[in-house]
Amino acid sequence: MANAPIVYSFFGVGSGTLGTSPFTAAPFVITIFTNTSRIVSNTIWYPTPTPENLCSQATASIATAGLPTAILEFGLSITALSNPQANLFRLSVGLDPDALIGVASPQLKGYALATSIGPVFGTAVFSQKPYPTTTGDLLFTAVASAAFQATLMLPTPETAPQGRQGIPPTKL
């Protein structure tokens, strides 16, 4: 799929603040909407050659139990990093090395962002720097658990192109 909508989701249980509202051990989900045409491959050469896939220009929101949903207010990148030499396989949202949230798991080995996967449960990786949202800065102080899921949005028969005058094409 060179050009298909995709939804990336990071789930977890965390503590921190959203604007002036604190949250403690609260379930959250960060949902990112983008398109597979925005995925680029890259190689990080330090300290060893490591393949990396990036998907930028995404729109994201965070829903935290008990708080209003907020839109993240910056150009997001989703990063898929596979480094077999370091046994590190991670997906993150935000700008590395200070990614907002990430999931590290061997199940992510070779995942390149263009297909559906998950949910994949793993070790939470998070930044302790604030990220701007529509309801104030989001700041994680702890993340106890994390998971990642990607859902490729394929056209359904209802949304597939129709034949002339709305009549479905016929097979010959």
C-alpha positions as CSV (number, residue, x, y, z in Angstrom):
1,M,0.0,0.0,0.0
2,A,1.8,3.1,-1.2
3,N,-1.0,5.5,-0.4
4,A,-3.5,4.4,2.3
5,P,-4.8,6.0,5.5
6,I,-3.4,4.5,8.7
7,V,-4.1,4.9,12.3
8,Y,-1.4,4.5,14.9
9,S,-2.4,4.1,18.6
10,F,-0.4,4.2,21.8
11,F,-2.2,2.9,24.9
12,G,-1.0,3.0,28.4
13,V,-1.5,3.8,32.1
14,G,0.4,6.9,33.2
15,S,0.7,9.8,35.5
16,G,1.4,13.4,34.8
17,T,-0.4,16.6,33.9
18,L,-2.5,17.8,31.0
19,G,-2.7,21.6,31.2
20,T,-3.4,22.3,34.9
21,S,-5.1,18.9,35.5
22,P,-3.1,16.2,37.1
23,F,-3.7,12.5,36.4
24,T,-2.5,9.5,38.4
25,A,-2.3,5.9,37.1
26,A,-4.9,6.9,34.5
27,P,-5.5,5.0,31.2
28,F,-4.7,7.0,28.1
29,V,-4.7,6.5,24.4
30,I,-2.8,8.6,21.8
31,T,-4.4,8.3,18.4
32,I,-2.5,9.4,15.3
33,F,-4.1,9.7,11.9
34,T,-1.8,9.8,8.8
35,N,-1.1,8.2,5.4
36,T,1.3,5.5,4.3
37,S,2.5,7.8,1.5
38,R,4.2,9.9,4.2
39,I,6.5,7.0,5.3
40,V,10.2,7.5,4.5
41,S,13.1,5.1,5.2
42,N,16.3,6.3,6.7
43,T,19.5,4.8,8.1
44,I,21.0,6.0,11.4
45,W,24.8,5.5,11.1
46,Y,25.8,6.0,14.7
47,P,26.8,4.0,16.6
48,T,26.0,1.2,14.1
49,P,23.9,1.3,10.8
50,T,20.3,1.0,12.0
51,P,17.2,1.1,9.7
52,E,14.6,3.6,10.7
53,N,11.2,4.4,9.2
54,L,9.6,7.8,9.8
55,C,6.0,8.9,9.2
56,S,5.5,12.6,9.6
57,Q,2.7,15.2,9.1
58,A,0.3,13.4,11.3
59,T,-2.7,14.6,13.3
60,A,-2.9,13.3,16.9
61,S,-5.1,13.4,20.0
62,I,-4.8,12.2,23.5
63,A,-7.7,10.9,25.6
64,T,-6.9,10.5,29.3
65,A,-9.5,9.0,31.7
66,G,-11.3,11.8,33.5
67,L,-9.9,14.6,31.3
68,P,-11.0,16.3,28.1
69,T,-9.5,15.0,24.8
70,A,-6.7,17.2,23.6
71,I,-5.1,17.7,20.2
72,L,-1.3,17.6,20.1
73,E,-0.2,20.9,18.6
74,F,3.1,20.1,16.8
75,G,4.3,18.3,13.7
76,L,4.4,14.7,14.8
77,S,6.6,11.9,13.6
78,I,6.1,8.2,14.2
79,T,9.5,6.4,14.3
80,A,10.0,2.7,13.9
81,L,13.6,1.7,14.9
82,S,15.0,-1.8,14.5
83,N,18.5,-2.3,15.8
84,P,19.2,-6.0,16.1
85,Q,22.8,-5.4,17.3
86,A,21.4,-3.6,20.4
87,N,18.3,-5.9,20.5
88,L,16.2,-2.7,20.4
89,F,13.0,-2.6,18.5
90,R,10.9,0.5,19.3
91,L,8.1,2.7,18.0
92,S,7.6,6.2,19.3
93,V,5.6,9.3,18.7
94,G,7.3,12.7,18.9
95,L,10.8,13.8,18.2
96,D,13.6,11.5,19.3
97,P,15.5,11.5,21.6
98,D,12.7,13.2,23.5
99,A,9.8,11.2,22.1
100,L,6.5,11.8,23.9
101,I,5.7,8.1,24.2
102,G,7.1,4.9,22.8
103,V,6.9,1.1,23.1
104,A,9.9,-1.2,23.0
105,S,9.3,-4.9,22.2
106,P,11.0,-7.7,20.2
107,Q,7.6,-8.1,18.5
108,L,8.3,-4.8,16.6
109,K,11.4,-6.3,14.9
110,G,11.3,-5.3,11.2
111,Y,8.0,-3.4,11.5
112,A,8.2,-0.6,8.9
113,L,5.0,1.4,9.7
114,A,3.1,0.6,6.5
115,T,0.9,-2.4,7.7
116,S,-1.4,-3.2,10.5
117,I,0.1,-4.7,13.7
118,G,-0.9,-5.3,17.2
119,P,-1.7,-4.6,19.8
120,V,2.0,-5.1,20.8
121,F,2.7,-4.8,24.5
122,G,6.1,-3.7,25.7
123,T,8.2,-1.5,27.8
124,A,7.1,2.1,28.0
125,V,9.6,4.8,26.9
126,F,8.5,8.4,27.5
127,S,9.9,11.9,27.7
128,Q,9.7,14.1,30.8
129,K,9.5,17.2,28.7
130,P,6.1,18.9,28.1
131,Y,4.4,18.6,24.7
132,P,1.9,21.4,23.7
133,T,-1.8,20.5,23.3
134,T,-5.0,22.4,22.8
135,T,-5.8,22.1,26.6
136,G,-2.2,23.0,27.8
137,D,1.0,21.1,28.0
138,L,1.0,17.3,28.3
139,L,3.7,16.0,30.7
140,F,4.2,12.4,31.7
141,T,5.9,11.8,35.0
142,A,5.4,8.0,34.9
143,V,4.1,5.4,32.5
144,A,3.5,2.0,34.0
145,S,2.5,0.0,30.9
146,A,2.3,0.7,27.2
147,A,1.1,-0.9,23.9
148,F,1.1,0.0,20.3
149,Q,-1.3,-0.8,17.5
150,A,-1.5,0.2,13.8
151,T,-4.6,-0.2,11.7
152,L,-4.4,0.2,7.9
153,M,-7.6,1.6,6.7
154,L,-8.6,-0.3,3.6
155,P,-11.5,0.8,1.4
156,T,-14.8,-1.0,2.1
157,P,-17.3,-2.0,-0.7
158,E,-19.3,1.1,0.4
159,T,-16.4,3.4,-0.2
160,A,-14.8,1.7,-3.2
161,P,-15.1,3.6,-6.5
162,Q,-18.4,2.8,-8.3
163,G,-19.1,2.3,-12.0
164,R,-21.0,4.8,-14.1
165,Q,-24.0,6.5,-12.5
166,G,-23.3,4.8,-9.1
167,I,-23.7,1.2,-10.5
168,P,-21.1,-1.2,-9.2
169,P,-18.7,-2.5,-12.0
170,T,-19.5,-5.9,-13.2
171,K,-17.1,-8.8,-13.9
172,L,-16.7,-10.0,-17.5
